[in-house]
Amino acid sequence: MKIIVDQDLCIGAASCVVIASKVFALNQDGKAYILNEAPDAQKGTMNDVVSSSATDAMDPRDVIIEAARSCPTFAIKLFEDDGTEIVL
């Protein structure tokens, strides 16, 4: 799975951070980014993804999908490895 955070759409609501705090964080501008990437990066993958404590029982993929669904501006886009967008 590939994760893309559209910095232009992100308003810093941080719902993704609440749901998947070991995947997403907010940068100095208050925009979401992928933790396994540099703070100014907009893309990430599922490598080394673990769920937050509130969702430890969930599959990491499901945690990421739930975090993306929680975004009020739909700034998080998810894609399968073959490039197919995961419809939220």
C-alpha positions in Angstrom: 0.0 0.0 0.0 1.2 3.5 -0.8 0.0 6.5 1.3 -0.1 10.0 -0.1 -0.9 13.1 2.0 -2.0 16.1 -0.1 -0.4 19.0 1.8 -2.7 21.5 0.0 -5.8 19.7 1.3 -4.7 19.0 4.8 -6.1 21.4 7.4 -4.3 19.8 10.4 -7.4 18.3 12.0 -5.1 15.5 13.3 -7.8 12.8 13.2 -5.3 10.6 11.4 -2.8 11.2 14.1 -5.3 10.3 16.8 -6.2 7.0 15.0 -2.7 6.1 13.8 -0.2 8.0 15.9 2.7 5.7 14.8 1.9 6.3 11.2 1.0 10.0 11.0 2.2 13.2 12.7 1.8 16.9 12.1 4.8 18.9 10.8 5.8 22.4 11.9 3.1 23.9 9.6 0.4 21.8 11.2 0.1 19.5 8.2 0.0 15.7 8.4 2.9 13.6 7.1 4.0 10.0 7.2 6.3 9.2 10.1 8.6 6.9 8.2 9.4 9.7 5.8 11.0 13.1 6.1 8.6 15.7 7.6 8.3 17.4 4.2 7.5 14.2 2.3 4.0 13.6 1.0 4.3 9.9 0.2 4.9 6.8 2.3 4.4 3.1 2.3 3.2 0.5 4.9 6.8 -0.4 5.7 7.3 -0.5 9.5 3.7 0.6 10.2 2.3 -0.2 13.6 -1.1 0.7 15.0 -1.7 3.2 17.8 -2.5 1.9 21.2 -6.2 2.5 20.7 -6.2 0.2 17.7 -3.6 -2.4 18.6 -6.0 -5.3 17.9 -6.6 -4.0 14.3 -4.6 -5.0 11.3 -2.1 -2.2 10.5 -3.7 -1.8 7.0 -7.2 -1.4 8.6 -5.8 1.3 10.9 -4.4 3.3 8.0 -7.7 3.0 6.1 -9.6 4.1 9.2 -7.2 7.1 9.6 -7.6 8.1 6.0 -11.4 7.8 6.3 -11.3 10.1 9.3 -9.8 13.0 7.3 -12.4 15.7 7.0 -10.8 17.0 3.7 -9.9 13.6 2.2 -6.2 14.7 2.1 -5.0 11.1 2.6 -5.1 8.9 -0.5 -4.3 5.2 -0.4 -3.2 3.0 -3.3 -2.6 -0.7 -3.7 0.9 -1.7 -4.8 -0.4 -2.1 -8.4 -1.5 1.6 -8.3 -5.2 1.0 -7.9 -6.7 3.6 -5.5 -8.4 2.2 -2.4 -11.8 3.8 -2.3 -12.6 5.2 1.1 
